[in-house]
């Protein structure tokens, strides 16, 4: 079940319990206290008569906390964890990131309907979105093609609207898969219309050449680990309505591949 929906249900439940108690049960308890006081009851009896039920106490305590968390996650910032290596070397497995929820417009939680226009994705943005094939799953990829763009991917090189996106060799990059197997790749610095980022290309054979025009209100996305990313080359574009937000910060990082441990140097890094 969608976490936003769980939060919304919890918010509604605690708010309903607390609200009904204030409207109905609390006045009744107060009247009972007044009756007992007039009858000369002891202080302990008066305290018990006015005491909130445990369920109401919990609802009153948790409602403001759930409300703040819900509003923060729904409209401002939401945390995610990177589960795969498709965005290497930019994002590692075990990176915990923050996603700006309002950068691409304010959306109603659960319904995911945009209500306020703010901005739109740009080429080079690292974007979180609901996977079109299963909208209960969130993906993270880099925006490569905007609506109307003509995309060509041939010989592991990217062309946008007829222009080659320059690639400069940097070094050899090795990473582990499933904690054991070491995979070598060549790291390149690629520039997407002025936005520089690193990508990985392996020695595997060239994929089938691709030529594609991005439809209106859709975005073409690719992983930085080009030969090990399940992205728009295989399942198509991301509808605008599926956008979650723009990834902007690594707030924590845990090394899942080399015995574990915090990767301190990554904490606080911005995502480019």
TORTI-42596 format. One record per atom (N, C-alpha, C): residue in one letter; atom name; z, x, y. Coordinates in pm, whole numbers. Each point is the difference from the previous one (the first is absolute). Layout:
BEGIN
[node A CA [Z X Y]]
...
# end
This chain:
BEGIN
[node X N [0 84 -119]]
[node X CA [0 -84 119]]
[node X C [0 88 125]]
[node X N [-72 -42 103]]
[node X CA [-8 74 125]]
[node X C [138 16 62]]
[node X N [33 125 43]]
[node X CA [134 26 54]]
[node X C [25 -80 126]]
[node X N [-103 -20 83]]
[node X CA [18 -79 121]]
[node X C [38 -144 -34]]
[node X N [-59 -52 -107]]
[node X CA [34 -135 -43]]
[node X C [144 -7 -49]]
[node X N [43 103 -74]]
[node X CA [139 4 -47]]
[node X C [96 2 119]]
[node X N [-33 84 100]]
[node X CA [85 8 119]]
[node X C [3 -133 74]]
[node X N [-116 -66 10]]
[node X CA [-6 -128 70]]
[node X C [83 -106 -71]]
[node X N [-6 -2 -133]]
[node X CA [79 -97 -78]]
[node X C [149 29 16]]
[node X N [37 129 -2]]
[node X CA [141 35 17]]
[node X C [48 -38 140]]
[node X N [-85 22 100]]
[node X CA [34 -37 137]]
[node X C [19 -151 12]]
[node X N [-91 -75 -61]]
[node X CA [10 -146 6]]
[node X C [125 -51 -73]]
[node X N [31 60 -116]]
[node X CA [115 -45 -78]]
[node X C [131 27 73]]
[node X N [17 124 51]]
[node X CA [125 33 69]]
[node X C [12 -78 130]]
[node X N [-112 -17 71]]
[node X CA [5 -77 124]]
[node X C [32 -146 -25]]
[node X N [-55 -56 -107]]
[node X CA [27 -141 -32]]
[node X C [146 -22 -38]]
[node X N [53 89 -83]]
[node X CA [141 -11 -42]]
[node X C [91 10 121]]
[node X N [-23 100 82]]
[node X CA [84 20 119]]
[node X C [-15 -116 98]]
[node X N [-123 -45 22]]
[node X CA [-24 -108 94]]
[node X C [62 -132 -44]]
[node X N [-15 -34 -128]]
[node X CA [59 -124 -50]]
[node X C [152 3 8]]
[node X N [56 119 -28]]
[node X CA [145 11 9]]
[node X C [48 -23 143]]
[node X N [-67 62 98]]
[node X CA [40 -17 139]]
[node X C [-16 -144 48]]
[node X N [-103 -66 -51]]
[node X CA [-28 -136 46]]
[node X C [86 -106 -69]]
[node X N [31 22 -128]]
[node X CA [68 -104 -78]]
[node X C [138 41 -51]]
[node X N [5 109 -75]]
[node X CA [125 37 -68]]
[node X C [105 55 96]]
[node X N [-41 83 97]]
[node X CA [98 60 91]]
[node X C [75 -105 82]]
[node X N [-69 -101 58]]
[node X CA [75 -106 70]]
[node X C [97 -75 -92]]
[node X N [-41 -19 -125]]
[node X CA [88 -69 -94]]
[node X C [125 84 -28]]
[node X N [-16 132 -14]]
[node X CA [115 87 -22]]
[node X C [92 -1 122]]
[node X N [-60 -2 119]]
[node X CA [81 -2 122]]
[node X C [82 -128 9]]
[node X N [-62 -113 -37]]
[node X CA [74 -126 2]]
[node X C [115 2 -99]]
[node X N [-23 62 -117]]
[node X CA [106 9 -100]]
[node X C [114 88 50]]
[node X N [-32 108 69]]
[node X CA [104 86 58]]
[node X C [84 -77 102]]
[node X N [-67 -77 84]]
[node X CA [73 -78 101]]
[node X C [91 -103 -67]]
[node X N [-48 -61 -108]]
[node X CA [82 -100 -69]]
[node X C [124 66 -61]]
[node X N [-21 118 -63]]
[node X CA [113 70 -63]]
[node X C [99 50 106]]
[node X N [-53 47 115]]
[node X CA [88 48 106]]
[node X C [87 -114 53]]
[node X N [-63 -116 17]]
[node X CA [76 -116 48]]
[node X C [106 -42 -100]]
[node X N [-25 27 -129]]
[node X CA [96 -37 -104]]
[node X C [105 107 -21]]
[node X N [-8 111 77]]
[node X CA [101 106 -11]]
[node X C [-23 96 -113]]
[node X N [-127 22 -42]]
[node X CA [-31 88 -112]]
[node X C [31 146 37]]
[node X N [21 81 -103]]
[node X CA [28 142 18]]
[node X C [-128 75 43]]
[node X N [21 121 58]]
[node X CA [-113 80 48]]
[node X C [-97 35 -112]]
[node X N [52 29 -122]]
[node X CA [-87 34 -112]]
[node X C [-90 -117 -36]]
[node X N [55 -121 5]]
[node X CA [-80 -118 -31]]
[node X C [-109 -21 105]]
[node X N [37 23 127]]
[node X CA [-100 -15 106]]
[node X C [-112 103 -15]]
[node X N [37 123 -38]]
[node X CA [-101 104 -17]]
[node X C [-95 -34 -115]]
[node X N [57 -48 -111]]
[node X CA [-85 -36 -114]]
[node X C [-92 -116 34]]
[node X N [49 -94 77]]
[node X CA [-81 -117 35]]
[node X C [-119 37 88]]
[node X N [16 102 83]]
[node X CA [-107 38 91]]
[node X C [-88 114 -50]]
[node X N [31 51 -118]]
[node X CA [-73 116 -53]]
[node X C [-140 -39 -44]]
[node X N [-99 84 35]]
[node X CA [-137 -22 -44]]
[node X C [-13 27 -149]]
[node X N [-85 -74 -71]]
[node X CA [-32 34 -139]]
[node X C [-63 139 -6]]
[node X N [18 67 -115]]
[node X CA [-52 136 -16]]
[node X C [-152 4 22]]
[node X N [-71 -99 -50]]
[node X CA [-145 -4 15]]
[node X C [-40 -4 147]]
[node X N [74 -75 79]]
[node X CA [-29 -10 143]]
[node X C [32 132 69]]
[node X N [108 66 -40]]
[node X CA [34 130 59]]
[node X C [-112 101 -22]]
[node X N [-52 3 -125]]
[node X CA [-109 93 -30]]
[node X C [-125 -35 79]]
[node X N [-31 -129 8]]
[node X CA [-119 -43 73]]
[node X C [11 39 147]]
[node X N [117 -23 60]]
[node X CA [21 33 141]]
[node X C [-11 151 23]]
[node X N [48 79 -96]]
[node X CA [-4 146 15]]
[node X C [-140 56 -20]]
[node X N [-74 -55 -97]]
[node X CA [-130 57 -34]]
[node X C [-115 -53 85]]
[node X N [15 -120 57]]
[node X CA [-111 -59 75]]
[node X C [-50 90 113]]
[node X N [85 52 89]]
[node X CA [-52 86 108]]
[node X C [-60 130 -51]]
[node X N [55 54 -109]]
[node X CA [-55 124 -56]]
[node X C [-140 -24 -55]]
[node X N [-14 -107 -79]]
[node X CA [-130 -33 -57]]
[node X C [-100 -31 111]]
[node X N [45 -68 105]]
[node X CA [-89 -35 111]]
[node X C [-55 125 68]]
[node X N [87 97 27]]
[node X CA [-43 124 67]]
[node X C [-99 76 -89]]
[node X N [34 15 -129]]
[node X CA [-87 73 -92]]
[node X C [-135 -72 -13]]
[node X N [5 -131 -10]]
[node X CA [-124 -79 -14]]
[node X C [-90 18 121]]
[node X N [57 -9 120]]
[node X CA [-80 13 121]]
[node X C [-57 142 15]]
[node X N [82 101 -34]]
[node X CA [-48 138 9]]
[node X C [-117 24 -95]]
[node X N [17 -43 -127]]
[node X CA [-105 22 -100]]
[node X C [-123 -85 27]]
[node X N [19 -120 52]]
[node X CA [-112 -91 19]]
[node X C [-86 38 120]]
[node X N [63 49 107]]
[node X CA [-74 16 125]]
[node X C [-3 143 56]]
[node X N [91 87 -46]]
[node X CA [6 133 62]]
[node X C [-35 112 -97]]
[node X N [89 29 -95]]
[node X CA [-17 115 -88]]
[node X C [39 -38 -143]]
[node X N [-80 46 -96]]
[node X CA [31 -25 -140]]
[node X C [-9 132 -77]]
[node X N [95 27 -90]]
[node X CA [-5 124 -78]]
[node X C [-82 -19 -129]]
[node X N [-66 106 -42]]
[node X CA [-74 2 -126]]
[node X C [20 135 -67]]
[node X N [-21 3 -132]]
[node X CA [2 128 -73]]
[node X C [-138 26 -57]]
[node X N [-44 126 8]]
[node X CA [-131 39 -53]]
[node X C [12 18 -152]]
[node X N [-71 -83 -79]]
[node X CA [17 4 -145]]
[node X C [-104 86 -73]]
[node X N [-108 40 67]]
[node X CA [-107 72 -69]]
[node X C [-52 114 87]]
[node X N [-89 79 -59]]
[node X CA [-54 115 72]]
[node X C [-133 -25 66]]
[node X N [-36 -124 23]]
[node X CA [-132 -30 56]]
[node X C [-15 45 145]]
[node X N [113 23 70]]
[node X CA [-8 43 140]]
[node X C [39 146 18]]
[node X N [8 76 -110]]
[node X CA [20 144 12]]
[node X C [-117 61 77]]
[node X N [23 105 79]]
[node X CA [127 68 24]]
[node X C [79 -58 117]]
[node X N [-51 -106 62]]
[node X CA [68 -57 117]]
[node X C [134 -61 -36]]
[node X N [5 -74 -111]]
[node X CA [121 -66 -45]]
[node X C [25 35 -146]]
[node X N [124 38 -29]]
[node X CA [37 41 -136]]
[node X C [64 -117 -75]]
[node X N [-9 8 -133]]
[node X CA [76 -94 -81]]
[node X C [148 21 29]]
[node X N [70 -106 39]]
[node X CA [140 14 34]]
[node X C [27 2 149]]
[node X N [-104 -1 81]]
[node X CA [21 -16 144]]
[node X C [42 -144 29]]
[node X N [99 -14 85]]
[node X CA [43 -132 47]]
[node X C [-45 -12 145]]
[node X N [-79 -100 27]]
[node X CA [-65 -8 131]]
[node X C [40 -128 75]]
[node X N [-25 2 130]]
[node X CA [19 -118 83]]
[node X C [-136 -48 48]]
[node X N [-15 -133 2]]
[node X CA [-126 -61 40]]
[node X C [23 -87 122]]
[node X N [-80 22 102]]
[node X CA [6 -79 123]]
[node X C [-65 -136 -26]]
[node X N [79 -108 6]]
[node X CA [-50 -132 -35]]
[node X C [-71 -71 115]]
[node X N [22 46 125]]
[node X CA [-59 -70 114]]
[node X C [-121 71 58]]
[node X N [-32 120 -49]]
[node X CA [-110 79 58]]
[node X C [-132 -77 -7]]
[node X N [-22 -70 -110]]
[node X CA [-126 -72 -17]]
[node X C [15 -150 24]]
[node X N [103 -38 74]]
[node X CA [21 -142 32]]
[node X C [120 -57 -72]]
[node X N [69 -92 66]]
[node X CA [117 -65 -59]]
[node X C [-46 -109 -96]]
[node X N [59 1 -120]]
[node X CA [-37 -96 -103]]
[node X C [122 -76 -47]]
[node X N [-22 -125 -35]]
[node X CA [109 -80 -54]]
[node X C [36 51 -139]]
[node X N [128 26 -26]]
[node X CA [39 46 -134]]
[node X C [-31 -106 -104]]
[node X N [-22 46 -122]]
[node X CA [-33 -83 -116]]
[node X C [-143 -57 13]]
[node X N [-29 -67 112]]
[node X CA [-134 -57 18]]
[node X C [-103 108 33]]
[node X N [46 114 56]]
[node X CA [-86 112 37]]
[node X C [-112 -43 95]]
[node X N [30 -90 88]]
[node X CA [-99 -49 97]]
[node X C [26 63 136]]
[node X N [-104 62 58]]
[node X CA [16 66 129]]
[node X C [16 -105 109]]
[node X N [102 19 84]]
[node X CA [25 -94 109]]
[node X C [-16 65 137]]
[node X N [12 133 6]]
[node X CA [-17 71 127]]
[node X C [-87 123 -23]]
[node X N [-111 10 73]]
[node X CA [-87 117 -8]]
[node X C [65 117 75]]
[node X N [0 117 -61]]
[node X CA [51 120 66]]
[node X C [-107 109 0]]
[node X N [-42 41 -119]]
[node X CA [-101 104 -14]]
[node X C [-65 -17 -135]]
[node X N [-100 81 -29]]
[node X CA [-68 -6 -128]]
[node X C [-3 140 -60]]
[node X N [-18 12 -133]]
[node X CA [-4 132 -64]]
[node X C [-112 87 56]]
[node X N [29 129 7]]
[node X CA [-98 98 46]]
[node X C [-37 92 -116]]
[node X N [-118 61 7]]
[node X CA [-36 98 -102]]
[node X C [104 112 -3]]
[node X N [42 34 -119]]
[node X CA [100 105 -16]]
[node X C [141 -51 -14]]
[node X N [27 -126 34]]
[node X CA [135 -56 -16]]
[node X C [38 -5 -147]]
[node X N [126 28 -30]]
[node X CA [53 -21 -135]]
[node X C [62 -139 -1]]
[node X N [-57 -87 -81]]
[node X CA [32 -143 6]]
[node X C [56 -51 -131]]
[node X N [103 -83 10]]
[node X CA [54 -72 -116]]
[node X C [-57 -141 1]]
[node X N [-40 -47 -117]]
[node X CA [-60 -132 -9]]
[node X C [29 -61 -137]]
[node X N [-15 -130 -8]]
[node X CA [13 -69 -128]]
[node X C [-132 13 -76]]
[node X N [8 53 -121]]
[node X CA [-119 26 -80]]
[node X C [-77 -130 -24]]
[node X N [-128 -4 37]]
[node X CA [-77 -124 -15]]
[node X C [-5 -54 -143]]
[node X N [9 89 -99]]
[node X CA [-4 -45 -139]]
[node X C [131 -58 -49]]
[node X N [111 30 67]]
[node X CA [132 -52 -36]]
[node X C [87 13 124]]
[node X N [10 -106 76]]
[node X CA [65 8 131]]
[node X C [152 16 -7]]
[node X N [56 2 -121]]
[node X CA [143 30 -14]]
[node X C [24 151 1]]
[node X N [-107 79 -4]]
[node X CA [10 146 -4]]
[node X C [-47 59 133]]
[node X N [78 93 54]]
[node X CA [-38 69 123]]
[node X C [-67 133 -31]]
[node X N [-110 29 70]]
[node X CA [-70 127 -11]]
[node X C [10 72 134]]
[node X N [-18 132 -6]]
[node X CA [-9 79 122]]
[node X C [-121 91 -10]]
[node X N [-87 -6 100]]
[node X CA [-122 81 4]]
[node X C [-31 33 145]]
[node X N [-104 82 18]]
[node X CA [-44 35 135]]
[node X C [-120 -86 38]]
[node X N [2 -53 121]]
[node X CA [-112 -80 49]]
[node X C [-118 92 28]]
[node X N [-113 -29 -66]]
[node X CA [-121 80 17]]
[node X C [-108 -79 73]]
[node X N [-18 -125 -39]]
[node X CA [-104 -81 59]]
[node X C [52 -123 70]]
[node X N [-51 -24 121]]
[node X CA [36 -117 78]]
[node X C [-106 -108 -17]]
[node X N [29 -122 41]]
[node X CA [-100 -107 -13]]
[node X C [-134 39 62]]
[node X N [-106 -17 -79]]
[node X CA [-134 34 47]]
[node X C [-45 140 -30]]
[node X N [92 89 -42]]
[node X CA [-37 139 -30]]
[node X C [-89 9 -124]]
[node X N [-90 96 3]]
[node X CA [-82 31 -116]]
[node X C [58 125 -64]]
[node X N [48 -14 -125]]
[node X CA [69 108 -70]]
[node X C [-88 55 -111]]
[node X N [-12 132 -6]]
[node X CA [-68 67 -112]]
[node X C [95 107 -53]]
[node X N [23 0 -132]]
[node X CA [79 106 -64]]
[node X C [-90 63 -106]]
[node X N [-43 124 25]]
[node X CA [-96 67 -87]]
[node X C [35 148 -8]]
[node X N [-1 53 -123]]
[node X CA [34 141 -23]]
[node X C [138 34 57]]
[node X N [91 -99 -11]]
[node X CA [138 15 46]]
[node X C [9 24 151]]
[node X N [-99 -46 71]]
[node X CA [2 7 145]]
[node X C [-14 -140 57]]
[node X N [65 -21 112]]
[node X CA [7 -131 61]]
[node X C [-87 -6 125]]
[node X N [-83 -103 6]]
[node X CA [-85 -24 117]]
[node X C [35 -137 57]]
[node X N [23 -5 129]]
[node X CA [29 -127 67]]
[node X C [-104 -22 108]]
[node X N [-72 -110 -15]]
[node X CA [-107 -33 95]]
[node X C [-98 117 18]]
[node X N [-32 64 -113]]
[node X CA [-96 110 0]]
[node X C [55 135 38]]
[node X N [128 8 37]]
[node X CA [60 126 44]]
[node X C [88 57 -110]]
[node X N [-21 126 -35]]
[node X CA [81 68 -100]]
[node X C [138 30 56]]
[node X N [104 -39 -76]]
[node X CA [137 34 38]]
[node X C [29 143 -47]]
[node X N [15 91 94]]
[node X CA [9 143 -32]]
[node X C [118 31 -91]]
[node X N [-24 89 -98]]
[node X CA [104 48 -91]]
[node X C [5 152 7]]
[node X N [122 55 17]]
[node X CA [19 144 4]]
[node X C [98 40 -110]]
[node X N [-41 95 -85]]
[node X CA [86 44 -110]]
[node X C [126 65 56]]
[node X N [116 -33 -60]]
[node X CA [129 54 45]]
[node X C [58 94 -103]]
[node X N [30 -52 -120]]
[node X CA [57 83 -106]]
[node X C [-4 -76 -132]]
[node X N [47 66 -105]]
[node X CA [14 -65 -131]]
[node X C [135 -68 -5]]
[node X N [2 -122 -48]]
[node X CA [122 -81 -2]]
[node X C [26 -42 -144]]
[node X N [123 18 -49]]
[node X CA [37 -42 -134]]
[node X C [110 -104 7]]
[node X N [-10 -99 -85]]
[node X CA [105 -102 -8]]
[node X C [18 -42 -144]]
[node X N [114 -59 -29]]
[node X CA [31 -41 -137]]
[node X C [-30 -147 -19]]
[node X N [-36 -35 -122]]
[node X CA [-25 -138 -37]]
[node X C [91 -33 -118]]
[node X N [76 -110 12]]
[node X CA [96 -41 -102]]
[node X C [106 107 -22]]
[node X N [25 81 103]]
[node X CA [108 97 -6]]
[node X C [-31 124 -80]]
[node X N [-115 8 -65]]
[node X CA [-29 113 -89]]
[node X C [-131 69 36]]
[node X N [-109 -70 -15]]
[node X CA [-132 59 16]]
[node X C [-28 43 143]]
[node X N [-43 125 16]]
[node X CA [-34 52 132]]
[node X C [-150 -19 24]]
[node X N [-33 -57 115]]
[node X CA [-139 -29 31]]
[node X C [-42 79 123]]
[node X N [-103 83 -13]]
[node X CA [-49 75 116]]
[node X C [-100 -85 78]]
[node X N [-3 18 130]]
[node X CA [-96 -68 86]]
[node X C [-25 87 122]]
[node X N [-111 -25 65]]
[node X CA [-30 70 125]]
[node X C [41 -87 117]]
[node X N [80 59 91]]
[node X CA [40 -73 119]]
[node X C [-103 24 111]]
[node X N [-41 -111 62]]
[node X CA [-93 6 113]]
[node X C [64 -69 119]]
[node X N [-37 43 119]]
[node X CA [36 -68 123]]
[node X C [-121 -85 42]]
[node X N [21 -131 0]]
[node X CA [-107 -92 36]]
[node X C [32 -64 134]]
[node X N [-104 -24 78]]
[node X CA [18 -63 130]]
[node X C [-74 -132 3]]
[node X N [75 -108 24]]
[node X CA [-58 -134 11]]
[node X C [-11 -35 147]]
[node X N [-115 30 58]]
[node X CA [-21 -31 141]]
[node X C [116 46 89]]
[node X N [42 125 -20]]
[node X CA [105 58 83]]
[node X C [138 1 -62]]
[node X N [20 -72 -112]]
[node X CA [129 -4 -68]]
[node X C [-5 96 -120]]
[node X N [73 112 10]]
[node X CA [0 101 -105]]
[node X C [110 -27 -101]]
[node X N [-32 16 -128]]
[node X CA [98 -15 -107]]
[node X C [-50 78 -120]]
[node X N [91 28 -95]]
[node X CA [-37 76 -119]]
[node X C [-37 -95 -114]]
[node X N [-99 41 -78]]
[node X CA [-39 -73 -120]]
[node X C [-4 96 -118]]
[node X N [0 -54 -121]]
[node X CA [-14 80 -121]]
[node X C [-125 -40 -74]]
[node X N [-74 101 -48]]
[node X CA [-116 -22 -85]]
[node X C [16 85 -125]]
[node X N [-17 -61 -116]]
[node X CA [15 73 -126]]
[node X C [-136 48 -48]]
[node X N [1 67 -115]]
[node X CA [-124 53 -56]]
[node X C [-73 -103 -86]]
[node X N [49 -121 -3]]
[node X CA [-66 -103 -80]]
[node X C [-138 -29 55]]
[node X N [-84 -61 -83]]
[node X CA [-136 -28 41]]
[node X C [-6 -95 118]]
[node X N [-113 4 69]]
[node X CA [-18 -87 116]]
[node X C [-3 -146 -43]]
[node X N [68 -86 75]]
[node X CA [-7 -143 -31]]
[node X C [-138 -55 33]]
[node X N [-29 -118 -49]]
[node X CA [-126 -65 32]]
[node X C [-10 -19 151]]
[node X N [-110 39 62]]
[node X CA [-14 -16 146]]
[node X C [24 -145 40]]
[node X N [64 -16 114]]
[node X CA [36 -134 48]]
[node X C [-55 -21 139]]
[node X N [-55 -118 24]]
[node X CA [-47 -37 133]]
[node X C [47 -143 25]]
[node X N [65 -20 115]]
[node X CA [68 -127 20]]
[node X C [10 -31 149]]
[node X N [-20 -125 35]]
[node X CA [23 -46 137]]
[node X C [124 -88 2]]
[node X N [95 34 85]]
[node X CA [129 -70 3]]
[node X C [-17 -137 67]]
[node X N [40 -108 -69]]
[node X CA [-12 -133 60]]
[node X C [95 -18 118]]
[node X N [-24 -105 76]]
[node X CA [90 -35 110]]
[node X C [140 -31 -53]]
[node X N [101 37 79]]
[node X CA [141 -24 -34]]
[node X C [39 64 -132]]
[node X N [-65 112 -35]]
[node X CA [31 75 -122]]
[node X C [10 148 35]]
[node X N [68 77 -88]]
[node X CA [16 143 22]]
[node X C [-24 76 -130]]
[node X N [-70 112 13]]
[node X CA [-30 87 -114]]
[node X C [104 111 -1]]
[node X N [72 15 -113]]
[node X CA [110 96 -6]]
[node X C [-22 97 -117]]
[node X N [53 121 16]]
[node X CA [-8 101 -106]]
[node X C [130 79 -4]]
[node X N [33 50 -119]]
[node X CA [115 89 -15]]
[node X C [-40 142 37]]
[node X N [95 78 49]]
[node X CA [-28 139 36]]
[node X C [-25 87 -124]]
[node X N [57 -37 -113]]
[node X CA [-26 67 -127]]
[node X C [-126 -65 -58]]
[node X N [-114 40 51]]
[node X CA [-124 -76 -15]]
[node X C [-40 -29 -145]]
[node X N [22 96 -90]]
[node X CA [-45 -19 -138]]
[node X C [104 -69 -88]]
[node X N [115 -33 58]]
[node X CA [104 -68 -76]]
[node X C [61 -113 82]]
[node X N [-86 -79 59]]
[node X CA [45 -113 81]]
[node X C [-80 -124 -35]]
[node X N [73 -108 -24]]
[node X CA [-61 -130 -26]]
[node X C [-11 -71 135]]
[node X N [-118 -1 57]]
[node X CA [-13 -50 138]]
[node X C [-126 -83 19]]
[node X N [-44 -14 123]]
[node X CA [-112 -89 33]]
[node X C [-130 37 -71]]
[node X N [-12 123 -47]]
[node X CA [-120 39 -73]]
[node X C [-14 -77 -131]]
[node X N [114 -52 -50]]
[node X CA [0 -64 -132]]
[node X C [26 -150 6]]
[node X N [79 -46 96]]
[node X CA [33 -143 1]]
[node X C [-35 -70 132]]
[node X N [-61 71 94]]
[node X CA [-45 -66 122]]
[node X C [91 19 119]]
[node X N [-17 -83 100]]
[node X CA [68 18 127]]
[node X C [131 -78 8]]
[node X N [79 32 102]]
[node X CA [128 -66 24]]
[node X C [-18 -107 108]]
[node X N [26 -127 -31]]
[node X CA [-9 -103 105]]
[node X C [107 21 106]]
[node X N [-31 -34 122]]
[node X CA [96 15 110]]
[node X C [131 -73 -29]]
[node X N [-7 -113 -67]]
[node X CA [120 -79 -28]]
[node X C [95 70 -98]]
[node X N [-49 102 -72]]
[node X CA [83 71 -98]]
[node X C [76 118 60]]
[node X N [-23 29 126]]
[node X CA [64 116 62]]
[node X C [150 -21 14]]
[node X N [77 104 -35]]
[node X CA [145 -1 17]]
[node X C [41 78 124]]
[node X N [-53 120 17]]
[node X CA [36 79 118]]
[node X C [-47 144 -10]]
[node X N [34 77 102]]
[node X CA [-40 141 10]]
[node X C [116 91 -38]]
[node X N [-23 88 -99]]
[node X CA [102 97 -39]]
[node X C [13 106 109]]
[node X N [125 30 39]]
[node X CA [14 94 112]]
[node X C [106 107 -20]]
[node X N [91 -11 -98]]
[node X CA [109 98 -10]]
[node X C [49 12 -143]]
[node X N [29 125 -40]]
[node X CA [69 27 -127]]
[node X C [148 12 31]]
[node X N [81 -97 -48]]
[node X CA [143 5 33]]
[node X C [84 64 -111]]
[node X N [-61 17 -118]]
[node X CA [71 66 -111]]
[node X C [-106 44 -100]]
[node X N [31 105 -77]]
[node X CA [-95 47 -101]]
[node X C [76 60 -117]]
[node X N [-36 -44 -120]]
[node X CA [65 49 -122]]
[node X C [-107 58 -92]]
[node X N [23 121 -48]]
[node X CA [-96 68 -87]]
[node X C [13 -53 -142]]
[node X N [-99 -76 -45]]
[node X CA [1 -55 -136]]
[node X C [-71 91 -100]]
[node X N [-60 110 47]]
[node X CA [-82 80 -90]]
[node X C [59 131 -45]]
[node X N [100 53 70]]
[node X CA [51 133 -33]]
[node X C [151 1 -14]]
[node X N [51 -88 -80]]
[node X CA [143 -1 -27]]
[node X C [82 -82 95]]
[node X N [-63 -62 98]]
[node X CA [74 -86 91]]
[node X C [58 75 118]]
[node X N [45 -75 97]]
[node X CA [60 60 118]]
[node X C [-63 -50 128]]
[node X N [77 4 106]]
[node X CA [-48 -44 130]]
[node X C [-94 105 58]]
[node X N [-113 -45 53]]
[node X CA [-92 90 69]]
[node X C [31 -11 149]]
[node X N [92 81 44]]
[node X CA [53 -14 136]]
[node X C [-106 19 107]]
[node X N [-94 89 -22]]
[node X CA [-98 33 105]]
[node X C [-95 -116 30]]
[node X N [-7 -100 -91]]
[node X CA [-89 -115 23]]
[node X C [69 -112 76]]
[node X N [132 -1 2]]
[node X CA [73 -108 64]]
[node X C [-23 4 152]]
[node X N [-44 -112 54]]
[node X CA [-27 -10 142]]
[node X C [-142 33 39]]
[node X N [-84 38 -98]]
[node X CA [-139 32 33]]
[node X C [-78 -126 32]]
[node X N [-84 9 101]]
[node X CA [-89 -112 31]]
[node X C [-118 1 -96]]
[node X N [-62 -115 -18]]
[node X CA [-111 -16 -93]]
[node X C [-130 -5 81]]
[node X N [-87 97 -27]]
[node X CA [-128 8 72]]
[node X C [-117 -25 -95]]
# end
